[in-house]
Amino acid sequence: MPTDLSQIPVQEISGDKITSGTVAAARIDAAMATDAELAAAGLKELFFPVNAGTEISFYGSAHFPVAICNALNEWGSVCFMVPAGFTSIVAAKMVVIPRATQAAADYNANSQYGAVGEAYNTHSGVESAATYNVTDGVLFEVDIAGILASLAAGDFVAITMAEGTAGHDVNILGIRFKWN
């Protein structure tokens, strides 16, 4: 049996199971789906993994790829394009793995976004006042919808989250995005 998951052979790829090809091909097929294919499948929720940060590494025995924030102002960032057909946000959550149990964990988030033909920072938002009751090692979702107030289909978005207070260490996993 191959140890590289991308080499595991399967027979067929469908919306609810994979029975052909390889796991890697199935991932590529899903990532390369057109907006029309996603809409036809009724998919209006996506997860975008962290893709930049002060330090990118792996966390836990499953090796979650994360941005590691171990000091004040260390950060992780996620970039994505808002899908065609988007009309409004149902939920926008930064998924994190806290590294300490805290009643008032301080994580700051900011956004910059715009469409082709606009400045990259035509729209922006900042959330630095909220604190969160979190438990060490337990997945937690930080609501970031408020920093995306002017979002539109086709916008290219960058969202950065940082440790706002020293000792409020956190690993940033990515963004769960749901829309109408």
Number of C-alpha atoms within 10 A of each C-alpha: 7 8 7 9 11 14 14 14 17 14 9 12 17 9 8 6 9 16 14 15 16 19 19 15 17 21 11 11 12 14 9 11 11 13 13 12 12 16 14 9 10 9 13 15 14 13 16 16 21 23 17 15 20 15 15 18 12 15 16 8 6 7 9 15 18 24 30 25 28 19 17 16 16 19 26 27 24 22 20 17 16 19 20 15 15 15 13 14 16 12 15 22 17 26 21 22 22 22 19 16 15 17 11 12 23 22 24 21 24 19 22 21 25 22 19 9 6 11 11 16 15 12 19 19 18 17 16 13 10 13 16 14 12 21 16 14 16 12 14 19 17 19 17 24 16 14 19 20 13 14 21 20 15 16 22 19 21 18 24 20 29 29 24 22 14 14 16 22 26 28 29 31 28 25 26 19 19 17 17 12
